[in-house]
């Protein structure tokens, strides 16, 4: 998995796979997207890639999701990514743009665009401008980073139904920058004028839409190898001004991944104060281990909310995950989750996901 600190464009699982590859053999931390600067628009190279997941979800789904839900169902998740990219021969600067289309009928009914951004890359670092993840979500590390299957505690729906990490600025329109890597260290910063505001409209300030503004995120990432041991670590933090009765928000996450002889261990600790969606204060941690055996990947990931103030339960989750390559570009993945959301009522149980994934 090319360091999540500066991932390639793509879905979360692709970012995790890239991060894992980097951990096991590279110390590069800047890569935000191979960007390109052409002489003319026609000089752009156009790349098209994407994925489709066919999921069978089962078990105590109502308890996991906190709402009435079928105990067995098929669920799809499909995206097509289009990228224009080129390089300027004189400066070596690369730039371009990426658009990610969601093609499932429900999620794409009103807005088929997942993320879209301009990217600029060079010896000065990497820049993204548009609707993309901020530094906290992009650079946080934890047990979910090394998870097989659909992502373990951060995976598909019913197995990753509780977020064991700080709230982030999501795809709200922003500017993001990562420095080049010096002695294994890279610094990132992003600025979001208005939370939950995307696209071509100016945020309204009198209707509760802009509950938080001036959302600033920062991160420090370290990646290096010491003999047969590979280390990836990060510290990320964010702060935002609260509007419309919301208090100011602060959050932080520290995490690391260690790789040795084909095995990986990872963990994190995170805190947040006056979080969006209820003003709760939470903190907790994650811990996980993973291994590869030929075409198969296995992992076990654990997460716990150690302080769920503000009406948020102190839930925990253990997820067993596996991935198996079937054919080039096709994989079979799965998770089994043993969870307790601890938010009141009947909210514990066992869920599972079996997935066929095709990516190109």
C-alpha positions in Angstrom: 0.0 0.0 0.0 1.8 3.1 -1.2 1.8 5.3 1.9 -1.7 6.4 2.6 -0.1 9.6 3.4 0.0 10.4 -0.3 -2.0 7.7 -2.1 -2.6 7.2 -5.8 -6.1 8.1 -7.0 -8.6 5.2 -6.4 -10.9 3.7 -3.9 -10.0 3.1 -0.3 -9.1 -0.6 -0.9 -6.8 0.4 -3.7 -5.1 3.0 -1.4 -4.7 0.3 1.2 -3.2 -2.2 -1.3 -0.8 0.5 -2.5 0.2 1.4 1.1 0.9 -2.3 1.8 3.2 -2.6 -1.2 5.1 0.5 -0.1 5.5 -0.8 3.4 7.0 -4.0 2.1 9.5 -2.4 -0.3 9.6 1.3 -0.7 10.2 4.5 1.3 8.4 6.8 -1.1 5.8 8.9 0.6 4.8 11.4 -2.1 2.9 10.2 -5.0 -0.5 11.9 -4.9 -1.2 11.0 -8.4 1.1 10.8 -11.3 0.3 14.3 -12.6 1.2 15.8 -15.8 1.7 19.1 -17.6 1.1 19.0 -21.3 1.9 21.5 -24.1 -1.7 21.3 -25.4 -4.9 19.8 -24.2 -4.6 17.1 -26.9 -1.3 16.0 -25.4 -2.9 14.6 -22.3 -2.9 10.9 -21.8 -6.3 9.6 -20.8 -6.4 6.7 -18.4 -9.6 4.8 -17.5 -9.8 2.3 -14.6 -12.3 1.2 -12.1 -13.7 -1.6 -10.1 -16.9 -3.5 -9.2 -17.7 -5.3 -6.0 -20.5 -7.8 -5.7 -21.2 -8.4 -2.0 -23.3 -10.9 -0.1 -24.0 -9.4 3.4 -25.5 -11.5 6.1 -26.0 -11.9 9.9 -27.2 -9.4 12.5 -27.4 -6.5 10.0 -30.1 -4.6 11.9 -28.0 -4.6 15.1 -24.9 -3.6 13.2 -26.5 -0.7 11.2 -28.8 0.5 13.9 -31.9 0.3 11.7 -34.2 -2.3 10.3 -32.3 -4.3 7.7 -32.5 -7.6 5.9 -30.5 -10.4 7.4 -29.3 -11.4 3.9 -28.9 -9.3 0.8 -26.7 -8.7 -2.3 -25.0 -5.2 -2.5 -22.9 -3.8 -5.3 -20.3 -1.0 -5.3 -19.0 0.2 -8.6 -16.8 3.1 -9.8 -15.2 4.3 -13.0 -12.2 6.6 -12.8 -11.1 8.8 -15.7 -7.8 10.7 -15.6 -6.1 13.1 -17.9 -2.3 13.3 -17.3 0.8 14.7 -18.9 4.4 15.9 -18.2 6.1 19.1 -19.1 9.5 18.2 -20.6 11.2 21.5 -19.6 10.2 21.5 -15.9 9.4 17.9 -15.1 6.2 19.1 -13.5 3.2 16.7 -14.0 -0.4 17.7 -13.7 -3.9 16.7 -14.7 -7.3 15.9 -13.4 -9.2 12.9 -12.1 -12.9 12.2 -11.9 -14.4 9.2 -10.1 -17.9 8.2 -11.2 -20.2 6.1 -9.0 -22.4 3.9 -11.2 -24.6 2.1 -8.7 -28.2 3.2 -9.2 -29.0 4.4 -5.6 -25.7 6.2 -4.8 -25.6 7.9 -8.2 -29.3 9.0 -8.4 -28.6 12.6 -7.5 -24.8 13.0 -8.0 -22.8 10.3 -9.8 -19.5 11.9 -8.9 -17.6 10.5 -5.9 -14.5 12.6 -6.0 -12.8 15.0 -8.6 -9.7 17.0 -8.4 -6.8 18.7 -10.2 -3.3 17.5 -9.3 0.1 19.1 -9.7 3.3 17.2 -8.8 7.0 18.1 -8.9 10.1 18.5 -6.9 8.2 20.9 -4.7 5.8 18.2 -3.6 2.2 17.3 -4.5 -1.0 19.5 -4.7 -4.6 18.5 -5.0 -7.4 21.0 -5.6 -11.0 19.8 -5.6 -13.4 17.4 -3.9 -10.9 14.9 -2.2 -10.0 13.5 1.2 -8.1 15.8 3.6 -4.9 15.0 5.3 -6.5 13.2 8.4 -8.4 10.7 6.3 -5.6 10.4 3.7 -2.7 9.9 6.2 -4.2 8.2 9.3 -2.8 4.8 10.0 -4.3 2.0 12.1 -5.3 -1.7 12.1 -7.6 -1.0 9.1 -4.5 -0.1 7.0 -3.3 -3.7 6.8 -6.7 -5.4 6.8 -7.5 -8.0 4.1 -11.0 -8.8 2.9 -13.2 -5.7 2.4 -11.1 -3.7 5.0 -11.8 -5.3 8.4 -13.0 -2.8 11.0 -13.1 -0.2 8.2 -14.7 -2.5 5.6 -18.0 -3.0 3.9 -21.1 -1.8 5.7 -22.2 -4.4 8.2 -18.6 -5.3 9.2 -17.3 -1.8 9.5 -20.5 -0.1 10.7 -18.8 1.9 13.5 -16.0 4.4 12.7 -13.0 3.8 14.9 -11.1 6.9 13.8 -11.7 10.7 14.0 -14.3 12.4 11.9 -12.7 14.1 8.9 -13.6 16.7 6.3 -14.5 13.9 3.8 -14.8 15.1 0.2 -15.7 18.7 1.0 -14.0 21.0 -1.5 -10.5 21.8 -0.4 -6.8 22.4 -1.2 -4.3 19.9 -0.1 -0.5 19.8 -0.2 2.2 17.2 0.7 5.9 18.1 0.9 8.6 16.0 -0.7 10.1 13.3 1.5 13.2 14.2 3.5 15.0 11.5 5.5 11.8 9.5 5.4 9.6 12.3 6.6 6.8 14.0 4.7 4.5 16.8 5.9 0.9 17.4 4.7 -1.7 20.1 5.2 -5.2 20.7 3.8 -7.7 23.5 4.1 -11.5 23.2 3.8 -13.5 26.5 3.8 -16.8 24.8 4.6 -17.6 21.3 5.8 -20.1 19.2 3.8 -19.9 21.7 0.9 -18.9 20.3 -2.5 -19.1 21.4 -6.1 -20.0 24.7 -7.8 -22.2 26.3 -5.1 -21.1 28.9 -2.5 -21.9 27.6 1.0 -24.9 29.1 2.8 -24.3 30.3 6.3 -27.8 30.7 7.6 -29.4 27.3 7.0 -27.2 25.0 9.1 -25.4 23.6 6.0 -22.0 25.0 7.0 -21.9 23.6 10.6 -18.1 23.8 10.5 -15.8 26.1 8.6 -12.1 26.9 8.3 -11.3 23.1 8.7 -7.5 22.8 8.9 -5.8 19.4 8.8 -2.1 18.6 9.2 0.0 15.4 9.3 3.6 14.1 9.6 4.4 10.8 8.0 7.5 8.7 8.4 8.5 5.8 6.1 11.7 3.8 6.2 13.3 0.4 6.1 15.9 -1.0 8.6 17.3 -4.3 7.2 14.3 -6.6 7.0 12.0 -4.3 9.1 9.8 -1.8 7.4 8.2 1.1 9.4 5.4 3.4 8.4 4.1 5.9 11.0 2.0 9.0 11.1 0.6 11.7 13.3 -2.5 13.6 12.1 -4.6 16.3 13.6 -7.4 18.7 12.7 -9.3 21.7 13.9 -12.5 23.4 12.7 -14.6 26.4 13.7 -18.1 25.5 14.8 -21.2 27.4 13.4 -24.9 27.4 14.0 -24.6 26.3 17.7 -21.8 23.8 17.2 -18.7 24.0 19.3 -15.2 24.1 17.7 -13.9 20.6 16.8 -10.5 19.1 17.4 -9.2 15.6 16.7 -6.0 13.6 16.4 -4.7 10.2 15.4 -1.4 8.5 15.9 -0.7 5.2 14.2 2.0 2.9 12.8 2.5 -0.2 10.6 5.5 -2.5 11.0 6.4 -5.2 8.4 8.8 -8.1 9.0 9.3 -11.3 7.0 5.9 -11.0 5.2 4.0 -10.3 8.4 2.5 -6.9 9.5 1.2 -5.5 12.7 -0.5 -2.1 13.0 -2.2 0.0 15.6 -3.6 3.4 16.4 -4.9 5.7 19.2 -7.3 8.6 18.4 -9.2 11.3 20.2 -11.8 13.9 19.1 -13.7 16.6 20.9 -17.2 18.0 19.9 -17.4 15.9 16.8 -19.8 16.7 13.9 -23.1 14.8 14.1 -23.9 15.2 17.8 -21.0 17.1 19.4 -19.6 13.9 21.1 -16.2 13.4 22.7 -14.6 10.1 21.9 -11.3 8.3 22.0 -10.2 4.8 21.3 -7.7 2.5 19.6 -7.1 -0.2 17.1 -4.8 -3.2 16.8 -4.3 -5.7 14.0 -2.1 -8.3 12.4 -1.8 -9.6 8.8 0.1 -12.1 6.7 0.4 -13.1 3.1 0.6 -16.7 1.9 1.0 -16.7 -1.9 -2.2 -15.4 -3.5 -4.0 -15.3 -0.1 -4.0 -12.5 2.5 -5.3 -13.0 6.1 -5.8 -10.5 8.9 -7.4 -10.0 12.3 -8.3 -6.4 13.3 -9.7 -5.1 16.6 -11.1 -1.7 17.6 -12.4 -0.3 20.8 -14.0 3.0 21.8 -12.5 3.6 25.3 -14.5 6.8 26.0 -17.8 7.3 24.3 -19.1 10.5 25.9 -21.9 12.6 24.4 -24.3 9.6 24.1 -21.9 7.5 22.0 -21.4 4.0 23.1 -18.1 2.4 24.1 -18.3 -0.3 21.4 -15.8 -2.8 20.2 -15.3 -4.9 17.1 -13.2 -8.0 16.1 -13.0 -8.8 12.4 -11.4 -11.8 10.7 -10.7 -11.1 7.0 -9.3 -13.0 4.0 -8.6 -12.2 0.4 -7.7 -14.7 -2.4 -6.7 -13.9 -6.0 -8.7 -15.9 -8.4 -7.7 -14.5 -11.8 -5.8 -11.5 -13.0 -7.9 -8.5 -11.7 -10.4 -10.7 -9.9 -10.4 -11.6 -6.2 -12.6 -13.3 -3.6 -12.7 -11.4 -0.3 -14.6 -11.9 3.0 -15.0 -10.7 6.6 -16.6 -12.0 9.7 -17.3 -9.4 12.4 -18.0 -9.9 16.1 -19.3 -6.6 17.3 -21.0 -4.7 20.1 -21.9 -1.1 19.3 -22.8 -0.5 23.0 -25.1 2.4 22.1 -28.1 1.0 23.9 -30.5 -1.8 23.2 -29.8 -4.9 21.2 -26.8 -3.8 19.1 -24.3 -6.7 19.3 -24.0 -9.8 17.2 -22.2 -11.4 14.2 -22.2 -10.2 10.6 -20.3 -11.3 7.5 -19.6 -10.2 3.9 -18.5 -12.4 1.0 -17.3 -10.4 -2.0 -16.3 -10.9 -5.6 -14.1 -8.0 -6.8 -13.1 -7.1 -10.3 -10.7 -4.2 -10.9 -8.9 -3.0 -14.0 
